[in-house]
């Protein structure tokens, strides 16, 4: 399940396979460089499984819900982490209301809940509000 990214130079939509989200690619139309994914990706079960299983870099997952105040406070920190770790990690956001099966699979009982995956395996998980420095340290340590 590729992710569709729009070229900032010509506006062409490019399909990027999950395993190449952390790579610098090229636009299929204008051949301009496409930077590594630097924003959190909203993920359903299919995209989650594809990215976690096939990513060549670490994956940070933010389990959240729209009604959750601390989740709203964490959102800018998650975005900051995605930007600062571009090329070295992929950041996914999983809406626990829309994807309860993912929440159940990883025993998410409190949100926000953050999980770090490496080569498809869960290596770190923590509930509660944290800043981007903490998220970065999890990713660097893993």
N, C-alpha and C positions, 0 to 999 in steps of 0.2 A: 504494500500500500504506500505509494509515493506521496510525498508532501508537495503541494503546488506552491511555488514561490514566484513572485513577479519580479522581473528584472527591473532594477531601479533606473536603468539607462534607456531601455526601449519599451518597457511595459509588457513584454512577452511573458506569458505564464510558462514556467519550466517545472517539470516533474522531477523531483529529487528523491531517489531511493533513501530509505531510513539509514542505511549504512554509510551514506555519503553526506548526511546533514552537517557533520563537523568538518567537512572538506571545503576548500575553495574550489568552486566549479566554474563553468562557463555557460553563458546564455546560449541556447540553441539557435537563436536568431542573429544577435549582434556580436556574439563571441566575447562580450565584456565579462569580467570576473564577477562571480556571484560569491559574496562573502559567506563564511560559515554561518549556520543558524545562530542568531544572537538574541532572539526573543523567545519567551516561553511558548510552547505549542500546546493548544488545547487538545487533549487526547481522549478518544473513546477507547474501548477495549481492544479493537483491532489495531489502531495506531500504537497504543501502549505496548502491546505484545510485539509488534513489528520493531519498534525502536529499541525496547529493552533487550530483545533477543539478538538484534543485528547491529547495534551501535558499536563502533570501534573505540568509542570513548565512554567515560562515565555518564550515567544518566541520573539527574536529580528529579524526583517527582514530588510535586506539591499537591496533596490531597486537600481539597477545599470545598466550600459551599457558599453560595451567594448571600445567604442569611447570616453568615458567620462574621462577626466584627473583627476578631483577630486575623481572620483570613484576608479581609480587606486591608488590614494594616500590613500584612506580610506581602501582599501583591507587589508593591514597589521594590521590596527587598529581593523578591524572586526575580523580577525583571532585571534588577541590577546584577544579580548573580549570572543570569543568562548572558548578559552583555559582557561582563568581565571574564567569563569562562568560555566565550565563543571559540570554537575550534578545539577546545579541551574537554568540553562537557555539553550535553544536550539537556535542556530543562523542559519537562512536561508538566502541565497542569491538568489534574483529573478532578472534575466536578463530581463529588460524592453523591449528589442527588441524582444526577443523570447516569452514573455508573456505579450503582451499589455493589455489583458483583466484584469490581476491583477492590473496593473498600473492604469487602468481606474476605477476599483472597489474602489481603495483607493485614488483617486484623486491625483495621483503622477504627478506633473507638473514640478518639478525640481529634478535632481539627483546629488549626491546620496541623497536618501530619506530613513529615518530610521523609522520603526514602531515597537512598542512593543505591544504584545498581551498577555492577561491573560484570561484563560478559554474561548478562542474563541472571545474575545472582544478586540477591539482596545482601548488601554489606553494611548498611547503616539505616536505622529508622528511629525517628524521634517525633513526638507530638509536642505542640506548643509553639508559640511565636518566637522566632529567632531572626537575627539580622543577617545581611548578606555576608558579613565577615565570617560568621559561624558556618553558613552554607559553603562558602569558599574553602574553609578549613576542612570540612568533611570531604569535599571533593579532592583537595590536595592530599589529604591523609590516605584516602582510598587508593 
